[in-house]
Amino acid sequence: MTNKLLEGVTVLDLTRLLPGPQMTMWLADLGARVIKIEDTRSGDTTRWHPVQLCGQGAGFVSINRGKEAISIDLKSREGAEVFARLARKADVLVEGNRPGVMTRLGFGFGDVCKLNPRIVYCSITGYGQTGPLKDRAGHDINYSALSGVASMSGPADKEPSVVGVQVADIAGGSMLALASVLGALYHRERTGEGQHIDVSMADGLLAMLSFHAGDAQAGVSVGRSKNILTGAAANYRFYQTKDGGSLAVGALEPKFLQQLCNVVGKPEMASELNEHFYLAADKMPVLENIFAEKTLAEWKTIFEAADACVEPVLSLAEALDHPHFEERGLVTKKCGDETIPFKYIGFPVKFSKTPASISKPAPKFGEHTGAIMSELGYSEDEIESQRKNEAIR
């Protein structure tokens, strides 16, 4: 089934690596036509990652599904004209360059807006288009450090832990960009106005700490192992099992804690929960010893029958095979009508009228250049000439 939610919306995707491609992949899942625009030299570097699948980087294949690909040299006169023709017809442009790069190429928001006043132009950067850090390079770990997230991650007696997923890239970048573009498209439908969207991954990560910011400003420490959600409570942490597996215990509320204590044979321990839902740290050794008595599989079976907010820690491979995600259709081996040799993680939200869908696999480098240029009005001779001039590939 083809999604029709964003049918008729054309997106120009100039992004690389993770935040932008993940976001534009979701737009494609929702029915938009996404044209991935890459340079003529190497394109998105994730294409050539050493972990290969179907002749391309495995990560690239995973997050660039549903797109078309065209390769253009934006620094050449001919390539710039091809891009200008695309921009005139597009609804959304997404780019992830440092501030000023697109303007130097002649395609900043002001330039593109003259070509197409209705364009929704989204810029995803580490620190945003303004501010003292706007030109500074960074990666997820850096945004995590500056936003305060790192100070809350890991055990108190060691250095901060690296978060297991690029939370700034995806939550602070991809997800916020997706929501913002959809909001801007709605605004445009009502007013006819396009606009520029400035997405900062560092800003997005700090905004995720709004709940904790209240505690911090009330004088409550939210650092590592300082409060219930950062490792201070025995009823909200990981425990190792007999065979080296791990259990995630999240028994915060009294009813869940009581279930937990009943299951482990310590019903009286539930009465020691304080007014902040803490089960004091001195109970950690008690639970550590109990959980070390059985294997992960044994505890999994035991807690399947208990409403105690306790789950096994799965590897990613195990999660991809979990029957819950399979039944919800989140993990699929299908890409349109084609069976693919690995599992896609689909769009994670269910729509009752316009369900998201995966339309086609990730494109090869420059796979649709000729077809898209023909669509823009270029003749076969003009296309071949530009290939020889290396304006396109």
Protein Blocks (a to p, Z undefined) as FASTA:
>chain_A
ZZfklgoiacddfbehjlmmmmmmmmmmnopacdddddfklopaklmgfbdgehiafklm
mmmghiacddddfkbmklmmmmmmmmmmpmbdcdfbdehklmmnopafklmmmmommbcc
ddddfkojedjklmpccdfklmmmmnommmmgccfkbccdddfbdfklmmmmmmmmmmmm
mmmmmmmmmnopacdddddfklmmmmmmmmmmmmmmnopafbehkbmknopafklccddd
fkopacddfbfbfmlmmmmmmmnopaklmmmpcfkopacfklmmmmmmmmmmpcfklmmm
mmmmpcehpacdddfklmmmpmklmmnomaccbehjaccfbdcdddfbdcfklccddfbd
cddehklmmmmmmmnopafklmmmmmmnomaZZ
